Amino acid sequence: MNWLLQLLSAPSPLRTRRGMDIDFPLLAGSLALLGLGLVMITSASSEVAAASTGNPLYYMIRHLVYLSIGFGAAFLTLLVPMSFWQRNGAKLMMLAFALLVMVLLPVIGREVNGAKRWIGFGMFNVQPSELAKLFTVMFIAGYMVRRQVEVQEKLMGFIKPMMVLGPIAVLLLAEPDFGATVVLVGSCIAMLFLGGANLIRFVLLAGAVVGAGVLVMTSQSYRMQRLTNFIDPWADQYGAGYQLSQSLIAFGRGEWFGVGLGNSIQKQFYLPEAHTDFIFAVLAEELGMVGALVTVALFVFVSVRALCIGLWAEKAKQYFSAYVAYGLSFLWIGQIVINIGVNIGRLPTKGLTLPFLSYGGSSLVICCVSLAILLRIEWERRTSLGNEEIEFSEEDFADVEEVARAR
């Protein structure tokens, strides 16, 4: 308990002379999305919950439990200084490796719909890929601070982080979780670019990653089937294109102002995963194009605000905090773009949740933790707490090569 008492007594945005000192715009936008998510999950899951459990509010109650856990985790995260994450980036990275290996073990990993992405703890499932994304961003940000000149001027500055991202991507693909792999790798490459990486090397690396993605996409028949069905879902609307065609029907039924909250037809066993991957389609059906555009505007506001927090931290020379903010922002942006793109038929079907909105315990908790980290970064930047000259020895950090050898 000593560590908790130390955290509670340390400087934090929760305890200042003015009371709570938190970036209100980001907090308000995020809470608006969380509230909207609770409402839409209650509506989208009611029919499925009533049929499978006899309680139409079953998923809403579980989501409230996840929200409580998320708020508790966010509260504790707000107390943690960014210097802690910087010092322990390598340890968190090794923990991410361990969790991604554990989920593939037959006794530990839990398989759902043909994918082994969860570790079961009684009534709850933990998704290691969500933690792995957060911890990888922390580690890459620390690497960029330690090797800033190398990242900006040498090719090896690009190659070394790939030695870590490569095994992480392989483990994610083994689950399989192609969507999480794309989001994580894309976010880390964006971090390297914003960290001042040479444009030519960035283009070459991005081209190599895209080429690898195409190779992975075409290596499995089910992925190729998803790609072809996305191009024309109506060619097999009662087979492989069923999910996407039902999603498009939901958008069509919503028109401008929707059919009304709770009046969705598609959620009544027509649209699979209505409260998880395709919750945006149900939202568009019930709230219409206007409701969908307002939701997108909220996502844009929250994402841009998070990027601005990174920019402000960089101007204050708090580079680790800046890179973390950039990474977390791109994780959100990647998931938002892919999820909505899948829902409207612009991208192949991927099993990615919509941040803040979709049902899913691990995703929701990590979203709350990420939000708390961004709020902490913004507060440290304003109070200049992160500008303190802290001397780190080489032993405080494991280099990329060490992590690669430890995997």
C-alpha positions as CSV (number, residue, x, y, z in Angstrom):
1,M,0.0,0.0,0.0
2,N,3.0,2.3,0.4
3,W,3.2,2.8,-3.4
4,L,-0.4,3.8,-3.5
5,L,0.1,6.3,-0.7
6,Q,3.1,7.8,-2.5
7,L,1.1,8.1,-5.7
8,L,-1.8,9.8,-3.9
9,S,0.5,12.3,-2.2
10,A,2.6,13.1,-5.3
11,P,1.8,16.1,-7.5
12,S,-1.0,15.3,-10.0
13,P,-3.8,17.1,-11.9
14,L,-6.3,15.7,-9.3
15,R,-4.7,17.7,-6.4
16,T,-3.8,21.3,-7.1
17,R,-4.5,24.6,-5.5
18,R,-7.4,25.0,-7.9
19,G,-8.7,21.6,-7.3
20,M,-8.8,19.3,-10.3
21,D,-6.8,20.8,-13.1
22,I,-7.6,18.8,-16.2
23,D,-7.9,19.7,-19.9
24,F,-11.7,20.1,-20.1
25,P,-12.2,20.1,-23.9
26,L,-10.6,16.7,-24.3
27,L,-12.3,15.3,-21.2
28,A,-15.7,16.6,-22.3
29,G,-15.4,15.2,-25.8
30,S,-14.3,11.8,-24.5
31,L,-17.1,11.7,-21.9
32,A,-19.6,12.6,-24.6
33,L,-18.4,9.6,-26.7
34,L,-18.5,7.3,-23.6
35,G,-22.1,8.4,-22.8
36,L,-23.2,7.9,-26.4
37,G,-21.5,4.5,-26.4
38,L,-23.4,3.4,-23.3
39,V,-26.7,4.5,-24.9
40,M,-26.0,2.8,-28.2
41,I,-24.7,-0.5,-26.6
42,T,-27.9,-0.6,-24.6
43,S,-30.0,-0.2,-27.7
44,A,-28.0,-2.4,-30.1
45,S,-27.6,-5.3,-27.7
46,S,-31.1,-5.5,-26.2
47,E,-32.5,-8.1,-28.6
48,V,-29.4,-10.4,-28.6
49,A,-29.1,-10.1,-24.8
50,A,-32.8,-10.9,-24.3
51,A,-32.6,-14.0,-26.5
52,S,-29.3,-15.3,-25.1
53,T,-29.6,-14.4,-21.4
54,G,-33.2,-13.5,-20.8
55,N,-32.1,-10.0,-19.7
56,P,-32.2,-7.3,-22.3
57,L,-29.9,-5.1,-20.2
58,Y,-27.2,-7.8,-19.8
59,Y,-24.6,-6.2,-22.0
60,M,-25.4,-2.7,-20.7
61,I,-24.7,-3.9,-17.1
62,R,-21.4,-5.5,-18.1
63,H,-20.5,-2.3,-20.0
64,L,-21.2,-0.3,-16.9
65,V,-18.8,-2.6,-15.0
66,Y,-16.1,-2.1,-17.6
67,L,-16.7,1.7,-17.4
68,S,-16.2,1.6,-13.7
69,I,-13.0,-0.4,-14.1
70,G,-11.9,2.1,-16.8
71,F,-12.6,5.1,-14.7
72,G,-10.7,3.5,-11.8
73,A,-7.7,2.7,-14.0
74,A,-7.8,6.3,-15.4
75,F,-7.9,7.8,-11.9
76,L,-4.7,5.8,-10.9
77,T,-3.1,6.6,-14.3
78,L,-3.5,10.3,-13.7
79,L,-1.4,10.0,-10.6
80,V,1.5,8.4,-12.5
81,P,4.2,10.8,-13.8
82,M,5.4,10.4,-17.4
83,S,8.9,9.8,-16.1
84,F,7.7,6.5,-14.7
85,W,6.5,5.3,-18.2
86,Q,9.8,6.5,-19.6
87,R,12.0,4.6,-17.1
88,N,9.9,1.4,-17.4
89,G,9.3,1.2,-21.1
90,A,11.5,-1.8,-21.7
91,K,9.9,-3.8,-18.9
92,L,6.4,-3.0,-20.2
93,M,7.5,-4.1,-23.7
94,M,8.7,-7.4,-22.3
95,L,5.4,-7.8,-20.5
96,A,3.6,-7.2,-23.8
97,F,5.7,-10.0,-25.4
98,A,4.8,-12.4,-22.6
99,L,1.1,-11.7,-22.8
100,L,1.0,-12.1,-26.6
101,V,2.8,-15.5,-26.2
102,M,0.5,-16.6,-23.4
103,V,-2.6,-15.9,-25.3
104,L,-1.5,-18.4,-28.0
105,L,-1.0,-21.2,-25.4
106,P,-3.7,-23.9,-25.6
107,V,-4.5,-23.9,-21.8
108,I,-4.4,-20.1,-21.3
109,G,-5.8,-18.5,-24.5
110,R,-9.5,-18.4,-25.1
111,E,-10.8,-18.8,-28.7
112,V,-13.9,-16.9,-29.9
113,N,-15.1,-17.1,-33.5
114,G,-11.9,-18.8,-34.7
115,A,-9.6,-16.2,-33.2
116,K,-7.5,-16.7,-30.0
117,R,-7.2,-13.2,-28.7
118,W,-8.3,-13.4,-25.1
119,I,-7.1,-14.7,-21.8
120,G,-10.0,-15.7,-19.6
121,F,-10.4,-14.6,-16.0
122,G,-13.7,-16.1,-14.8
123,M,-16.5,-14.1,-16.3
124,F,-14.2,-11.6,-18.0
125,N,-11.8,-11.8,-20.9
126,V,-8.6,-9.7,-21.2
127,Q,-7.3,-8.9,-24.7
128,P,-3.5,-8.7,-24.5
129,S,-3.3,-6.9,-27.9
130,E,-4.8,-3.8,-26.3
131,L,-2.1,-3.7,-23.7
132,A,0.5,-4.5,-26.3
133,K,-0.4,-1.5,-28.4
134,L,-0.1,0.9,-25.4
135,F,3.2,-0.6,-24.1
136,T,4.7,-0.6,-27.6
137,V,3.9,3.1,-28.0
138,M,5.6,3.8,-24.7
139,F,8.7,1.8,-25.7
140,I,9.0,3.4,-29.1
141,A,8.6,6.8,-27.6
142,G,11.5,6.1,-25.2
143,Y,13.6,4.8,-28.0
144,M,13.0,7.9,-30.1
145,V,14.2,10.1,-27.1
146,R,17.3,8.1,-26.5
147,R,18.2,7.7,-30.2
148,Q,16.9,10.9,-31.6
149,V,19.9,11.7,-33.7
150,E,20.1,8.2,-35.0
151,V,16.3,8.2,-35.9
152,Q,16.7,11.4,-37.8
153,E,20.0,10.8,-39.6
154,K,20.7,7.0,-40.0
155,L,18.9,4.1,-41.6
156,M,19.6,2.0,-38.5
157,G,17.4,4.4,-36.5
158,F,14.5,2.9,-38.6
159,I,15.7,-0.7,-38.6
160,K,16.1,-1.1,-34.9
161,P,12.5,-0.4,-33.9
162,M,11.4,-2.8,-36.6
163,M,13.3,-5.5,-34.7
164,V,10.7,-5.1,-32.0
165,L,7.7,-4.3,-34.1
166,G,8.4,-7.4,-36.3
167,P,7.9,-10.0,-33.6
168,I,5.0,-8.1,-32.1
169,A,3.3,-8.2,-35.5
170,V,4.0,-11.9,-36.0
171,L,2.4,-12.7,-32.6
172,L,-0.6,-10.5,-33.4
173,L,-1.0,-12.2,-36.8
174,A,-0.8,-15.6,-35.2
175,E,-4.0,-14.9,-33.1
176,P,-5.0,-13.8,-35.9
177,D,-5.5,-10.0,-35.5
178,F,-4.6,-8.3,-38.8
179,G,-6.5,-5.1,-37.9
180,A,-4.6,-4.5,-34.6
181,T,-1.3,-5.2,-36.5
182,V,-2.1,-2.6,-39.1
183,V,-3.1,0.0,-36.5
184,L,0.0,-0.6,-34.3
185,V,2.6,-0.7,-37.0
186,G,1.0,2.4,-38.8
187,S,1.0,4.3,-35.5
188,C,4.6,3.6,-34.7
189,I,5.7,4.5,-38.3
190,A,3.8,7.8,-37.9
191,M,5.6,8.4,-34.6
192,L,9.0,7.9,-36.3
193,F,8.0,10.4,-39.0
194,L,6.9,13.0,-36.6
195,G,10.1,12.4,-34.6
196,G,12.0,13.9,-37.6
197,A,12.9,10.8,-39.6
198,N,14.3,11.4,-43.1
199,L,11.5,11.6,-45.6
200,I,13.1,9.3,-48.2
201,R,13.8,6.6,-45.5
202,F,10.2,7.1,-44.3
203,V,8.8,6.5,-47.8
204,L,10.9,3.4,-48.3
205,L,9.9,2.0,-44.9
206,A,6.2,2.8,-45.5
207,G,6.4,1.1,-48.9
208,A,8.0,-2.0,-47.4
209,V,5.3,-2.1,-44.7
210,V,2.5,-1.7,-47.3
211,G,4.1,-4.5,-49.4
212,A,4.3,-6.8,-46.4
213,G,0.7,-6.0,-45.6
214,V,-0.4,-6.9,-49.2
215,L,1.6,-10.1,-48.9
216,V,-0.1,-11.0,-45.6
217,M,-3.5,-10.1,-47.0
218,T,-3.1,-12.3,-50.0
219,S,-1.5,-15.2,-48.1
220,Q,-4.8,-16.5,-46.5
221,S,-7.9,-17.4,-48.5
222,Y,-10.3,-16.0,-45.9
223,R,-8.5,-12.6,-46.1
224,M,-8.7,-12.6,-49.9
225,Q,-12.4,-13.5,-49.6
226,R,-13.0,-10.5,-47.3
227,L,-11.2,-8.3,-49.8
228,T,-13.3,-9.4,-52.8
229,N,-16.5,-9.3,-50.8
230,F,-15.8,-5.8,-49.7
231,I,-15.5,-4.7,-53.3
232,D,-19.0,-6.2,-54.1
233,P,-20.9,-7.5,-51.1
234,W,-24.1,-7.8,-53.1
235,A,-22.5,-10.6,-55.2
236,D,-23.0,-12.9,-52.2
237,Q,-25.2,-10.9,-49.9
238,Y,-26.5,-14.0,-48.1
239,G,-23.1,-15.6,-47.8
240,A,-19.7,-14.0,-47.4
241,G,-21.0,-10.5,-48.0
242,Y,-23.9,-10.8,-45.6
243,Q,-22.4,-8.7,-42.7
244,L,-21.4,-5.8,-44.9
245,S,-24.6,-5.8,-46.9
246,Q,-26.7,-5.7,-43.7
247,S,-24.6,-2.8,-42.5
248,L,-25.2,-0.9,-45.7
249,I,-29.0,-1.6,-45.3
250,A,-28.8,-0.1,-41.8
251,F,-27.3,3.1,-43.2
252,G,-29.9,3.3,-45.9
253,R,-32.8,2.8,-43.5
254,G,-31.4,5.6,-41.3
255,E,-31.7,8.3,-44.0
256,W,-31.2,11.8,-42.6
257,F,-32.7,11.7,-39.1
258,G,-32.9,8.0,-38.3
259,V,-35.7,5.7,-37.3
260,G,-35.5,6.7,-33.7
261,L,-33.5,5.5,-30.7
262,G,-34.2,1.8,-30.0
263,N,-36.1,1.3,-33.3
264,S,-33.4,-0.4,-35.3
265,I,-34.5,-3.4,-37.3
266,Q,-31.0,-4.5,-38.3
267,K,-30.0,-5.2,-34.6
268,Q,-32.8,-7.8,-34.5
269,F,-30.5,-10.7,-35.6
270,Y,-29.9,-9.3,-39.1
271,L,-26.6,-7.6,-38.4
272,P,-24.0,-9.8,-36.6
273,E,-21.9,-8.1,-33.9
274,A,-24.3,-5.1,-33.8
275,H,-23.0,-3.9,-30.4
276,T,-19.3,-4.4,-31.1
277,D,-17.8,-4.1,-34.5
278,F,-20.9,-2.7,-36.3
279,I,-22.3,-0.4,-33.6
280,F,-21.7,2.6,-35.9
281,A,-24.2,1.1,-38.4
282,V,-26.9,0.8,-35.7
283,L,-26.1,4.3,-34.6
284,A,-26.6,5.6,-38.2
285,E,-29.9,3.6,-38.6
286,E,-31.3,5.0,-35.3
287,L,-29.9,8.5,-35.4
288,G,-29.6,9.0,-39.1
289,M,-26.9,10.7,-41.1
290,V,-27.1,13.8,-38.8
291,G,-26.3,11.6,-35.8
292,A,-23.5,9.8,-37.6
293,L,-21.9,13.0,-38.7
294,V,-22.1,14.5,-35.2
295,T,-20.4,11.3,-33.8
296,V,-17.7,11.6,-36.5
297,A,-17.2,15.3,-35.5
298,L,-16.7,14.2,-31.9
299,F,-14.1,11.7,-32.9
300,V,-12.3,14.3,-35.0
301,F,-12.3,16.8,-32.2
302,V,-10.9,14.3,-29.6
303,S,-8.3,13.0,-32.1
304,V,-7.1,16.5,-33.1
305,R,-7.1,17.7,-29.5
306,A,-4.9,14.7,-28.6
307,L,-2.5,15.6,-31.5
308,C,-2.4,19.2,-30.3
309,I,-1.4,18.0,-26.8
310,G,1.5,16.2,-28.4
311,L,2.5,19.3,-30.4
312,W,2.4,21.5,-27.2
313,A,4.5,19.0,-25.3
314,E,7.0,18.9,-28.1
315,K,7.2,22.7,-28.1
316,A,7.9,22.5,-24.4
317,K,10.7,20.1,-25.1
318,Q,9.0,17.2,-23.4
319,Y,9.8,14.9,-26.2
320,F,8.9,11.6,-24.6
321,S,5.4,12.9,-23.7
322,A,5.0,14.3,-27.1
323,Y,5.8,11.1,-28.9
324,V,3.5,9.1,-26.5
325,A,0.7,11.6,-27.3
326,Y,1.3,11.2,-31.0
327,G,1.3,7.4,-30.8
328,L,-1.9,7.2,-28.7
329,S,-3.6,9.7,-31.1
330,F,-2.8,7.6,-34.1
331,L,-3.9,4.4,-32.4
332,W,-7.3,6.1,-31.9
333,I,-7.4,7.5,-35.4
334,G,-6.4,4.2,-37.0
335,Q,-9.2,2.3,-35.2
336,I,-11.8,5.0,-35.9
337,V,-10.9,5.1,-39.6
338,I,-10.8,1.4,-40.0
339,N,-14.0,0.7,-38.0
340,I,-16.1,3.4,-39.7
341,G,-14.6,2.5,-43.1
342,V,-15.6,-1.2,-42.6
343,N,-19.1,-0.1,-41.5
344,I,-19.7,2.0,-44.7
345,G,-18.1,-0.5,-47.0
346,R,-15.0,1.4,-47.8
347,L,-12.6,-1.1,-46.2
348,P,-12.5,-4.9,-45.9
349,T,-14.1,-6.3,-42.8
350,K,-11.8,-6.3,-39.8
351,G,-12.5,-7.1,-36.1
352,L,-11.6,-3.7,-34.6
353,T,-13.7,-2.0,-32.0
354,L,-14.7,1.7,-32.3
355,P,-12.9,3.6,-29.5
356,F,-15.2,4.8,-26.6
357,L,-18.3,3.5,-28.4
358,S,-18.1,-0.3,-29.0
359,Y,-18.7,-3.0,-26.4
360,G,-15.5,-4.6,-25.2
361,G,-13.9,-4.5,-21.8
362,S,-10.2,-4.4,-22.7
363,S,-10.6,-1.8,-25.4
364,L,-12.7,0.4,-23.2
365,V,-10.3,0.2,-20.2
366,I,-7.3,1.0,-22.4
367,C,-9.2,3.9,-24.0
368,C,-9.7,5.3,-20.5
369,V,-6.1,4.8,-19.6
370,S,-4.9,6.4,-22.8
371,L,-7.2,9.4,-22.1
372,A,-5.7,9.7,-18.6
373,I,-2.2,9.6,-20.0
374,L,-3.0,12.4,-22.5
375,L,-4.6,14.5,-19.7
376,R,-1.5,13.9,-17.6
377,I,0.8,15.0,-20.5
378,E,-1.2,18.2,-21.0
379,W,-1.1,19.0,-17.2
380,E,2.7,18.4,-17.0
381,R,3.3,20.6,-20.0
382,R,1.3,23.5,-18.5
383,T,2.9,23.1,-15.0
384,S,6.4,22.5,-16.5
385,L,6.6,19.4,-14.3
386,G,7.9,17.4,-17.2
387,N,10.7,20.0,-17.8
388,E,12.6,19.0,-14.8
389,E,16.1,17.8,-15.6
390,I,16.0,14.2,-14.8
391,E,19.2,12.2,-15.4
392,F,18.7,8.7,-16.7
393,S,21.6,6.3,-16.8
394,E,22.0,3.8,-19.6
395,E,20.9,1.0,-17.2
396,D,17.5,2.7,-16.8
397,F,16.7,1.6,-20.4
398,A,17.0,-1.6,-22.3
399,D,18.1,-0.9,-25.8
400,V,16.1,-2.2,-28.8
401,E,18.7,-4.9,-29.3
402,E,18.3,-6.1,-25.7
403,V,14.5,-6.4,-26.1
404,A,14.9,-8.2,-29.4
405,R,17.3,-10.7,-27.8
406,A,15.0,-11.2,-24.8
407,R,11.9,-12.2,-26.9
